[in-house]
Each structure stands twice: as structure tokens, then as C-alpha cells.
Amino acid sequence: MHRSFTLRILLFLSSISMAYSQSKADYVWIFGSNALSLEGSEGSLVSFNGDGRDTSYVQLSESIGSNNASICDVNGKLLFYTNGCAVFDSTFQVMVNGDGINPGDRHDVHCPFGNYIGLQNSLIINIPNTANDFYYIHKTVTLSDDFELSTSGILKTIISFDVNPLGEVIIKNEIIDVNRKSLTGYLEAIKHKNGEDWWIIDFTEGPEEHFYLAYLIDSDTLSLQHELEIENIASLTDRCASTSQSCFSPDGTKLAKMCAESGFDLWDFDRSSGLISNYRHLPIETNYVNCGVGISPNSRFAYLSCSDSLWQVDLWEEDLSVGLELIDTLDKTADPFTVTNFGYQQLGPDCKIYMNTVRQYDWLHVINNPDEKGKACDFRQHSIKLPHLNQPGSFPNFPHFRIDEDDVCDPTITSVFGVPIETVSGMVVFPNPTTGEVTVELPETVSGRMSVKDLTSQVVLTLNWDHADKRQVDFSGCDAGMYLLELYSDYARRWVGRVVVID
């Protein structure tokens, strides 16, 4: 195939060569932070539907921070999402009866800014054996008299689509368990081996309590099945839970947990019983404050992202230290005027691992080939440009929805015959704001196709980009507002920019 074919043609051929009927519950990711000049919040929506990964600007009614969860229907259409303060429908408005989530002093302090406390304190799953009902599992955080954060228990909220096509909250903040001192984080879910029920996994705060908790969800009940003491008590602090991450392997056989202060923990997991076994620990001496963890689609490699270092661990090695390799360190020259870092991770539907930062930033890092050993994993820093700043540490907390399907992810979403679509920086648009014509300039000469989208993600202009490093674009026929520019080159590279049109 001649390399001069356009990316759009390649994507079309790729899409017809392979049909997927997998779950698309995690196909839309939402990020956003408050904008002083606008009512509400400016946001970024990442969608894995259609012809590939699409990153677009959205206007949210409220910001969404580290407490972040969402879910789509079987076709990848957004159903609802949450920021730990409220439940929002697919129009980005508060759902019917969706306000007042996690009531209490922390709600009153943080929710005016849309940033409820707690990484991995929210997750959304379907209720087993129902078509239109969902559990939103969450934790309410409290501040003690000695100014320590803790949770007042695990809660459930039920969302139904039986009557209202936009959904409505029918049960809210119902307590599941208040008898244990749960941590502010580490909340995970995984399908039971029967393919219908769910396991909800949590940990209690040490040193008095140091337990692994496994709750079973079926169509009728949500109940605690296991309370097991675990070995690494040092990882069960609120500091660890609020700055670190846990995850399951995509094949469901491993449970991993990472903490900057205590290192990497790994267990074998039994999806039938919900029990953990064969504990392994990898100490990593570090002064880092935040650490994330992700596991490759083939479940062989764990990635530990610790502020300015990314490590790969080969889980096939019984001695984890043998399989430890430094993949990369933070490139501070890429954006010297912004203090950034490596943050938390999420496996995407396209088989890539995405990484955020724990600072307010508008870039995501990406591991393009996480199934490959060592630097062949192709880690790219500052790879995905978001249309707007992301709140510190904000990432949707998804379980592995395709764990029982033939493929846990679809690599054709963001690759063209094995060539990844790479998002790169350097698009400059001027004058900006504009009343009409602007110059769009790139750091190199490329050929491809550019689209211009409005705030509703509708394409208002499409332009061929023929072997040039800049060209003029006329916005005089466009309404006043903000527009997103996306240029895809013939060689699977993507540039993005924004322009504001004024009267």
C-alpha cells in the first residue's frame, strides 16, 4: 500500500477489516476544570468511537477532579458521569435527583469547585441481570478533629433509565458498610467468574486495621464476603491511598497496588472466590509523592509511574526485582514553563495505557505498545493534547469491562495497520482571538486533512493540507465562539489547536 494514502482512507480500510462487538462502557472519558471567564467549567472529552480516538472541547456545568467515573451504553454513547458531588447526564447537566452526592463537610467545602476528595473513590457498574440500572459505588470523606481524612463508609447510589431517557437517581447515598475504617482510595471492581456478578475491592486503614475487603454484588444484594489481613501495613495509610493507585490485570488474575512510600504490592486473584494469594512485594526507594500503576493488555507488564520516573515490572518473574526496568524519566524541557510530572494510569479501549499528571495540565502521556518488553513499549511523553486544562490527578476509574471477551481492547481504534496515531505539539494559531482569517502554523511540512469543530463537536470546516507548514483559514462565516482545530497527517500524526472567534 502506497504511503501517500490519506489517514482517513487508511482508517476506513482498517475499520472494515475488523468488526468488534465488544462492550464499549469505557469509550468516553471526561476531564474539566473551572474557567474564571465562563459560567460552569471548560472540559475535554476523549471518545474512542467512530474513526479513532477523538479529543474535543465541551462545556461542563461543573468541574470534575480526581474523583471521576463515567459509563457508556453498549454502543459507546455516554450515559452519565460523576465528580463525587453530583451525577450528570449525557448533556453535562445534573441528572434528575442527582445532586447531593456524598453529603457532609467535605462536600460543602470542595463541591463548589467540583473537586470532591478521593482518587479511586468512585466507580460505576451495571446492576447484574438488569438492562437499564446501574450502581454508583462511592465513599464519603470526613475530616476528623485532628485534621486527618477518613471515610464514613462505602455507599451506593442507583441510577435507572427505565423511565427517563437521560436517567434519574432513584436511590441515593445508601450506606453499604460503616463498620470498617475504609481508605480514601483503592476502590476497584472486577467481574465475577460467572460473568454477571461483580466483586468490589477495598482496603482498610492501618495500623489498627489492615484488611483486604471483598464485597460481592449480585442482582439482589451487595454484601461483604472476605475480610483478610494483608502484609504491607505501611501501604494502608491515607497518604498512600490518596496519592497512589491500585488495579487489576486485564485477565483478572492479578491485583496490584502501588504506593510511593511503601512500594509495589501484587497478589494472585481468584474471580470465583474473591480471594487473594501468593503475595509479592517490590520495594522501590523513592522520595516521590504520587505514584500510579497500570498493567498491559496481555497482563504481563506492570507500569509504575512515580513523579519523574516510569518503571516496567515483568509479572512473569517470580522475583519481581529481576523484571524491573527503568523506561524513562520526565522530560522537563518539553514544557519548561510548567511544573508537571508522571501521574496515574488507565488502560484505554485501544490497548494503550494513558497517563495523566497530578498537576493542572493539558497533556496526557501515552504508552503506545504496553505489551512489549522494555523501551519497545514506546512511551511518549506529552503525547495527547487536551483542549483544556485537566484538574490535578483527574482520570476516570474504570473496571475492565471486556474481561471475558476474546480481546480486552481493540488496537485498531488508534492505529493504522500497526502504525500508532501520534498526537504531537507545535500548532500555532494567530491572531487569536480573531474576527476572520487566521494563520495556522506547524513546526514542519506535512500533508493531510484538517477539521474545525464547534463546542458541540460538530465539524464546521474541512480543509486539505497539501505539503505545507502553514496556511490561512477563514472564520469570517463562523459564529462567535471557540473552535477546535485538528490536523491529521498522512503519516498518522495529529496536531490540535484552538481559536476564539469574536464579533
Residue pairs with C-beta under 8 A, 6 or more apart in sequence:
1 417
3 490
3 491
4 447
4 490
5 490
6 448
6 449
6 490
7 416
7 421
7 448
7 449
7 488
7 489
7 490
7 491
7 492
8 51
8 449
8 488
10 416
10 417
10 492
11 51
11 52
11 416
12 51
14 412
14 415
14 416
14 417
15 51
15 412
17 412
18 410
18 412
20 407
20 410
22 402
22 405
22 407
22 410
23 74
23 401
23 402
23 405
24 48
24 49
24 72
24 73
24 74
24 75
24 76
24 349
25 71
25 72
25 73
25 74
25 126
25 398
25 401
26 71
26 72
26 348
26 349
26 396
26 398
26 401
27 47
27 48
27 49
27 72
27 76
27 349
28 45
28 46
28 47
28 48
28 49
28 70
28 72
28 76
28 77
28 78
29 45
29 46
29 47
29 70
29 346
29 395
29 396
30 43
30 44
30 45
30 46
30 58
30 60
30 64
30 68
30 70
30 78
30 81
30 396
31 43
31 44
31 45
31 46
31 64
31 68
31 386
31 388
31 390
31 391
31 394
32 41
32 42
32 43
32 44
32 58
32 60
32 63
32 64
32 114
32 388
32 390
32 391
32 394
33 41
33 42
33 43
33 63
33 65
33 360
33 388
33 389
33 390
33 391
34 41
34 42
34 63
34 113
34 114
35 41
35 42
35 388
38 59
40 59
40 60
40 61
40 62
41 59
41 60
41 61
41 62
41 63
41 64
41 114
42 57
42 59
42 60
42 387
42 388
42 389
43 57
43 58
43 59
43 60
43 64
43 92
43 388
44 55
44 56
44 57
44 58
44 362
44 386
44 387
44 388
44 390
45 55
45 56
45 57
45 58
45 457
46 53
46 54
46 55
46 384
46 386
47 53
47 54
47 55
47 56
47 76
48 54
48 76
48 348
48 349
48 350
48 413
48 414
49 75
49 76
49 77
52 413
52 414
52 421
53 348
53 350
53 413
53 414
53 421
54 457
55 384
55 385
55 386
55 387
55 423
55 486
55 496
56 387
56 453
56 457
56 484
57 387
57 388
57 453
57 455
57 457
57 482
57 484
57 498
58 92
58 455
58 457
59 92
59 455
60 88
60 92
61 88
61 92
61 93
61 94
62 83
62 85
62 86
62 88
62 94
62 114
63 83
63 113
63 114
63 115
63 391
64 81
64 83
64 114
64 115
64 391
64 394
65 83
65 84
65 113
65 114
65 115
65 116
65 391
65 392
65 393
65 394
66 115
66 117
66 118
66 119
66 391
66 392
66 393
66 394
66 395
67 82
67 83
67 84
67 85
67 115
67 116
67 117
67 118
67 119
67 121
67 122
67 138
68 81
68 82
68 83
68 84
68 122
68 394
68 395
68 396
68 397
69 81
69 82
69 122
69 123
69 124
69 136
69 396
69 397
69 398
70 78
70 79
70 80
70 81
70 82
70 124
70 396
71 79
71 80
71 81
71 124
71 125
71 126
71 134
72 78
72 79
73 79
77 90
78 90
79 89
79 90
79 134
79 161
79 167
80 87
80 88
80 89
80 90
80 95
80 98
80 124
80 134
80 159
80 167
81 87
81 88
81 396
82 88
82 101
82 122
82 124
82 136
82 138
83 114
83 115
83 116
84 101
84 102
84 111
84 116
84 117
84 118
84 121
84 122
84 138
85 101
85 102
85 107
85 110
85 111
85 114
85 116
86 94
86 95
86 98
86 99
86 100
86 101
86 111
87 94
87 95
87 98
87 101
87 136
87 157
87 159
87 167
87 169
88 94
88 95
88 98
89 95
89 98
89 166
89 167
90 166
91 166
95 159
95 166
95 167
95 168
95 169
96 164
96 166
96 167
96 168
96 169
97 168
97 169
97 170
97 172
98 159
98 168
98 169
100 107
100 172
100 173
101 107
101 116
101 136
101 138
101 157
101 172
101 173
102 116
102 138
102 139
102 140
102 141
102 155
102 173
103 140
103 173
104 140
104 141
104 142
104 152
105 142
105 143
106 116
106 117
106 140
106 141
106 142
106 143
107 116
107 140
110 116
110 117
115 391
116 141
117 141
117 149
117 184
117 242
118 139
118 141
118 184
118 185
118 242
119 185
119 242
119 243
119 245
119 344
119 393
119 395
119 397
120 185
120 186
120 187
120 188
120 241
120 245
120 246
120 397
121 138
121 139
121 141
121 151
121 184
121 185
121 187
122 136
122 137
122 138
122 139
122 187
122 397
123 136
123 137
123 138
123 187
123 188
123 189
123 200
123 397
123 398
123 399
124 134
124 135
124 136
124 137
125 134
125 135
125 137
125 189
125 198
125 217
125 399
126 133
126 134
126 135
127 133
127 134
127 135
127 158
127 217
127 219
128 196
128 197
128 198
128 217
128 218
128 219
129 196
129 218
129 219
130 219
132 160
132 161
132 162
133 158
133 159
133 160
133 161
133 162
134 158
134 159
134 160
135 156
135 157
135 158
135 217
135 222
136 156
136 157
136 158
136 159
137 154
137 155
137 156
137 176
137 187
137 189
137 200
138 154
138 155
138 156
138 157
139 151
139 153
139 154
139 155
139 182
139 184
139 187
140 151
140 152
140 153
140 155
140 173
141 149
141 150
141 151
141 152
141 184
142 149
142 150
142 151
142 152
143 149
144 150
148 238
149 184
149 238
149 242
150 181
150 182
150 184
150 205
150 238
151 181
151 182
151 183
151 184
152 178
153 175
153 176
153 177
153 178
153 180
153 182
154 175
154 176
154 177
154 182
154 187
154 200
154 202
154 215
155 173
155 174
155 175
155 176
156 171
156 174
156 176
156 222
157 169
157 171
157 172
157 173
157 174
158 169
158 170
158 171
158 172
158 174
159 167
159 168
159 169
159 170
160 167
160 168
160 170
161 167
176 215
176 222
177 213
177 215
177 224
180 204
180 209
180 211
180 213
180 227
181 204
181 205
181 208
181 209
182 202
182 203
182 204
182 205
182 213
183 202
183 203
183 204
183 205
183 236
183 237
183 238
183 240
183 241
184 238
184 241
184 242
185 240
185 241
185 242
185 244
185 245
185 246
186 201
186 202
186 203
186 241
186 244
186 245
186 246
186 257
187 200
187 201
187 202
187 397
188 200
188 201
188 202
188 246
188 247
188 248
188 255
188 397
188 399
189 198
189 199
189 200
189 201
189 399
190 198
190 199
190 201
190 248
190 252
190 269
190 271
190 399
190 400
190 403
191 197
191 198
191 199
191 252
191 271
191 399
191 400
191 403
191 404
192 198
192 199
192 216
192 271
192 272
192 274
193 271
193 272
194 272
195 404
196 218
196 219
197 216
197 217
197 218
197 219
198 216
198 217
198 399
199 214
199 215
199 216
199 217
199 271
199 274
200 214
200 215
200 216
200 217
200 222
201 212
201 213
201 214
201 215
201 246
201 255
202 213
202 215
203 211
203 212
203 213
203 230
203 236
203 241
203 257
204 210
204 211
204 213
204 236
205 236
205 237
205 238
205 241
206 233
206 234
206 236
206 237
207 233
207 236
209 236
210 229
210 230
210 233
210 236
211 227
211 228
211 229
211 230
212 226
212 227
212 228
212 229
212 230
212 276
213 224
213 226
213 227
214 224
214 225
214 226
214 228
214 274
214 275
215 222
215 223
215 224
215 225
216 222
216 223
216 225
216 274
225 274
226 274
226 275
228 275
228 276
230 236
230 265
230 276
230 279
231 279
231 281
232 262
232 263
232 265
232 281
234 240
234 259
234 261
234 262
235 244
235 257
235 259
235 261
235 262
235 263
235 265
237 259
237 261
239 261
240 259
240 260
240 261
240 262
241 259
243 259
243 260
243 289
243 290
243 291
243 358
244 257
244 258
244 259
244 260
244 290
244 291
244 292
244 293
245 257
245 258
245 291
245 292
245 293
245 344
245 345
246 255
246 256
246 257
246 258
246 293
247 255
247 256
247 293
247 294
247 295
247 345
248 254
248 255
248 256
248 269
248 295
248 399
248 400
249 255
249 256
249 295
249 299
249 315
250 295
250 296
250 297
250 298
250 299
250 347
250 400
250 403
250 408
250 409
251 299
251 403
251 408
252 269
252 271
252 400
252 403
253 268
253 269
253 299
254 266
254 267
254 268
254 269
254 295
254 299
254 315
255 266
255 267
255 268
255 269
255 276
256 264
256 265
256 266
256 267
256 293
256 295
256 302
257 264
257 265
257 266
257 293
258 264
258 265
258 291
258 292
258 293
258 304
259 265
259 291
260 286
260 288
260 289
260 290
260 291
260 306
260 307
262 283
263 281
263 282
263 283
263 284
264 281
264 282
264 283
264 284
264 293
264 302
264 304
264 313
264 320
265 279
265 280
265 281
266 279
266 280
266 281
266 282
266 302
266 315
266 320
267 276
267 277
267 278
267 279
267 280
268 276
268 277
268 278
269 275
269 276
270 276
270 277
280 318
280 320
281 320
282 313
282 320
282 321
282 324
284 304
284 306
284 311
284 324
286 306
286 307
286 309
288 306
288 307
288 308
288 309
289 307
289 358
290 306
290 307
290 341
290 343
290 344
290 358
290 393
291 304
291 305
291 306
291 307
292 304
292 305
292 306
292 342
292 343
292 344
292 345
292 355
293 302
293 303
293 304
293 305
293 345
294 302
294 303
294 305
294 345
294 346
294 347
294 353
294 355
294 367
294 370
295 301
295 302
295 303
295 315
295 347
296 302
296 303
296 347
296 353
296 370
296 371
296 377
297 347
297 351
297 370
297 371
297 408
297 409
298 371
299 315
300 314
300 315
300 316
300 371
301 312
301 313
301 314
301 315
301 370
301 371
301 373
301 377
302 312
302 313
302 315
303 310
303 311
303 312
303 313
303 327
303 345
303 353
303 367
303 370
303 377
304 310
304 311
304 312
304 313
305 311
305 342
305 343
305 344
305 345
305 355
306 342
307 330
307 341
307 342
308 329
308 330
308 341
308 342
309 326
309 328
309 329
309 330
309 342
310 326
310 327
310 328
310 329
310 342
310 355
310 379
311 324
311 325
311 326
311 327
312 323
312 324
312 325
312 327
312 373
312 374
312 377
313 320
313 323
313 324
313 325
314 320
314 322
314 323
314 324
314 325
314 373
315 323
316 323
317 323
325 373
325 374
327 374
327 375
327 377
327 379
328 375
328 379
328 381
330 340
330 341
330 342
330 381
331 381
331 382
332 340
334 381
334 382
334 425
335 363
335 382
338 359
338 361
339 359
340 357
340 359
340 361
340 363
341 357
341 358
341 359
342 355
342 357
342 365
343 355
343 356
343 357
343 358
343 393
343 395
344 355
344 356
344 358
344 393
344 395
345 353
345 354
345 355
345 395
346 353
346 354
346 395
346 396
346 398
347 353
347 354
347 370
347 400
347 408
347 409
348 354
348 409
348 413
348 414
349 409
349 410
349 413
350 409
350 410
350 411
350 412
350 413
350 414
350 415
351 370
351 371
351 408
351 409
351 410
351 411
351 413
352 366
352 367
352 368
352 370
352 414
352 420
353 366
353 367
353 370
354 364
354 365
354 366
354 367
354 384
354 395
355 364
355 365
355 366
355 367
356 364
356 365
356 390
356 393
356 394
356 395
357 363
357 365
357 390
357 392
357 393
358 392
358 393
359 392
360 389
360 390
360 391
360 392
361 389
361 390
362 385
362 386
362 387
362 388
362 389
362 390
363 382
363 383
363 384
363 385
363 386
363 425
364 383
364 384
364 386
364 390
365 379
365 380
365 381
365 382
365 383
365 384
366 379
366 380
366 383
366 384
367 377
367 378
367 379
367 380
368 377
368 378
368 379
368 380
368 420
368 422
369 376
369 377
369 378
369 420
370 377
371 377
372 378
378 420
380 422
382 425
383 422
383 423
383 424
384 423
385 423
385 425
385 495
385 496
387 484
387 496
387 498
400 408
402 408
402 409
414 420
414 421
415 421
415 492
416 492
419 491
419 492
420 492
421 488
421 492
421 493
421 494
422 492
422 493
422 494
423 493
423 494
423 495
423 496
424 493
424 494
424 495
425 495
426 442
426 443
426 444
426 495
427 440
427 441
427 442
427 485
427 487
427 495
427 496
427 497
428 440
428 441
428 442
428 497
429 438
429 439
429 440
429 441
429 485
429 497
429 498
429 499
430 438
430 439
430 441
431 438
432 438
432 498
432 499
432 500
433 499
433 500
433 501
433 502
434 475
434 499
434 500
434 501
434 502
435 476
435 501
435 502
435 503
436 474
436 475
436 476
437 472
437 473
437 474
437 475
437 476
438 472
438 473
438 475
438 499
439 470
439 471
439 472
439 473
440 450
440 470
440 471
440 472
440 473
440 485
440 487
440 497
441 469
441 470
442 469
442 470
442 487
442 495
443 469
444 469
445 467
445 468
445 469
446 465
446 467
446 468
446 469
446 487
446 489
446 490
446 491
446 493
447 465
447 466
447 467
447 468
447 489
447 490
448 465
448 487
448 488
448 489
448 490
448 493
449 462
449 463
449 464
449 465
449 487
449 488
450 462
450 463
450 464
450 465
450 473
450 485
450 486
450 487
450 488
451 459
451 461
451 462
451 463
451 485
451 486
452 459
452 460
452 461
452 462
452 463
452 473
452 475
452 478
452 483
452 484
452 485
452 486
453 459
453 460
453 483
453 484
453 486
454 460
454 478
454 479
454 481
454 482
454 483
455 481
455 482
460 478
460 483
461 473
461 478
463 471
463 473
465 471
465 487
465 489
473 485
475 483
475 499
475 501
478 501
479 501
480 501
480 502
480 503
481 500
481 501
482 498
482 499
482 500
482 501
483 498
483 499
483 500
483 501
484 496
484 497
484 498
485 495
485 496
485 497
485 498
485 499
486 494
486 495
486 496
487 494
487 495
487 496
488 494
489 495
